[in-house]
């Protein structure tokens, strides 16, 4: 059975969320887990040319609804997807971490280890979630800029 770098068993993960274990679903999970940054549907379409756009959209939508992946937007407003932490639930994500947009390579990184301050909203407001974005240059792009 395939294992992700986050030690998830893909088939067990699909079973847990009552999703059929199809080859396209398993491939999407494998591809997403192999990346260090979030990925967009167009990026997945390029490498999964044998899976049609509608099927891929449905897979991503189901995964997001079940709490397997979460959506984060890049600097151009394109939706990107990243694997959720194991504590995400159906229709309720716990993805309150820093999302870093690299201005050089345009990748979006989930910085899960960054602790965000508790958000205090005015009386009468309630929050369902918090999304924090930062822009800058990722380590890979910074390394390219450094003269040798």
C-alpha positions in Angstrom: 0.0 0.0 0.0 1.2 3.5 -0.8 2.4 5.8 2.0 2.6 9.5 1.8 5.5 11.5 3.4 3.0 12.4 6.1 2.6 8.6 6.9 -1.0 8.4 5.6 -2.1 5.2 4.1 -4.0 6.4 1.0 -6.5 3.5 0.9 -7.2 3.7 4.6 -7.7 7.5 4.2 -10.3 6.9 1.5 -12.0 4.2 3.6 -12.1 6.6 6.6 -14.0 9.1 4.5 -16.3 6.6 2.8 -14.8 7.2 -0.6 -14.2 4.5 -3.2 -10.6 3.5 -3.8 -10.2 4.5 -7.5 -7.0 4.7 -9.4 -7.4 8.5 -10.1 -8.1 9.3 -6.4 -5.1 7.3 -5.3 -2.9 9.0 -7.9 -4.1 12.5 -6.9 -3.2 11.7 -3.3 0.2 10.3 -4.3 1.0 13.3 -6.4 -0.1 15.8 -3.8 1.8 14.1 -1.1 5.0 14.1 -3.1 5.0 17.8 -3.5 6.4 20.3 -1.0 4.0 23.0 -2.2 0.3 23.2 -2.9 -0.9 22.2 -6.4 -3.5 23.6 -8.7 -6.0 21.6 -10.8 -4.3 22.8 -14.0 -1.0 21.4 -12.7 -2.7 18.1 -11.9 -4.3 18.0 -15.4 -0.9 18.3 -17.0 0.5 15.2 -15.3 -2.8 13.3 -15.3 -3.7 13.7 -18.9 -5.6 10.4 -18.9 -8.1 11.8 -16.4 -10.7 14.3 -17.7 -11.1 17.7 -16.2 -14.6 17.0 -14.7 -13.4 13.8 -13.0 -10.4 15.7 -11.5 -12.7 18.5 -10.4 -15.0 16.1 -8.7 -12.1 14.3 -6.9 -10.7 17.6 -5.6 -14.2 18.8 -4.5 -14.9 15.5 -2.7 -11.5 15.6 -1.0 -12.0 19.1 0.1 -15.5 18.4 1.5 -14.3 15.4 3.4 -11.4 17.2 5.0 -8.6 15.5 3.1 -7.3 18.6 1.3 -7.8 22.3 1.8 -7.9 25.1 -0.7 -5.5 28.0 -0.7 -5.2 30.8 -3.3 -2.0 31.9 -5.0 -1.1 35.5 -6.0 -3.1 35.2 -9.2 -6.2 34.0 -7.4 -5.9 30.5 -8.7 -7.1 27.8 -6.3 -4.3 25.4 -5.1 -4.8 22.4 -2.9 -2.7 20.9 -0.1 -3.2 17.8 2.1 -4.9 18.6 5.4 -3.6 17.9 8.8 -5.1 14.7 10.2 -7.4 16.6 12.5 -9.5 18.1 9.6 -13.0 16.8 9.5 -15.8 16.6 7.0 -16.9 20.2 6.1 -14.6 21.6 8.8 -10.9 22.3 8.2 -8.3 23.1 10.7 -5.9 24.8 8.3 -5.2 27.9 10.3 -1.5 28.1 9.4 0.6 30.5 7.4 0.2 30.2 3.6 3.4 31.5 1.9 3.3 32.7 -1.7 6.7 32.8 -3.4 6.8 35.8 -5.7 9.6 34.1 -7.8 8.4 30.5 -8.5 4.7 31.3 -7.7 4.5 28.2 -5.5 2.2 28.2 -2.4 3.6 26.6 0.7 1.7 25.6 3.9 3.8 26.5 6.9 2.1 24.3 9.4 4.6 24.9 12.2 4.0 28.6 12.3 1.9 29.5 15.3 -0.7 32.1 14.6 -2.0 34.5 17.2 -5.5 34.0 18.5 -7.8 36.3 16.6 -10.1 38.4 18.7 -13.1 39.7 16.7 -15.5 42.3 17.9 -18.6 41.3 19.8 -21.3 39.9 17.6 -18.8 38.4 15.1 -18.0 34.7 14.9 -15.2 33.2 12.9 -15.4 29.9 11.0 -11.7 29.9 10.1 -8.7 32.1 9.6 -6.5 32.3 6.5 -3.1 34.1 6.7 -1.0 34.7 3.7 2.6 35.9 3.4 4.5 36.8 0.3 8.2 36.7 -0.3 10.8 34.4 -1.7 11.1 30.7 -0.8 14.4 29.0 0.2 14.8 27.4 -3.2 14.4 30.7 -5.1 16.6 32.5 -2.5 19.3 29.9 -3.2 19.1 30.6 -6.9 19.6 34.3 -6.3 22.8 33.9 -4.2 25.9 34.4 -6.3 28.2 31.4 -6.3 
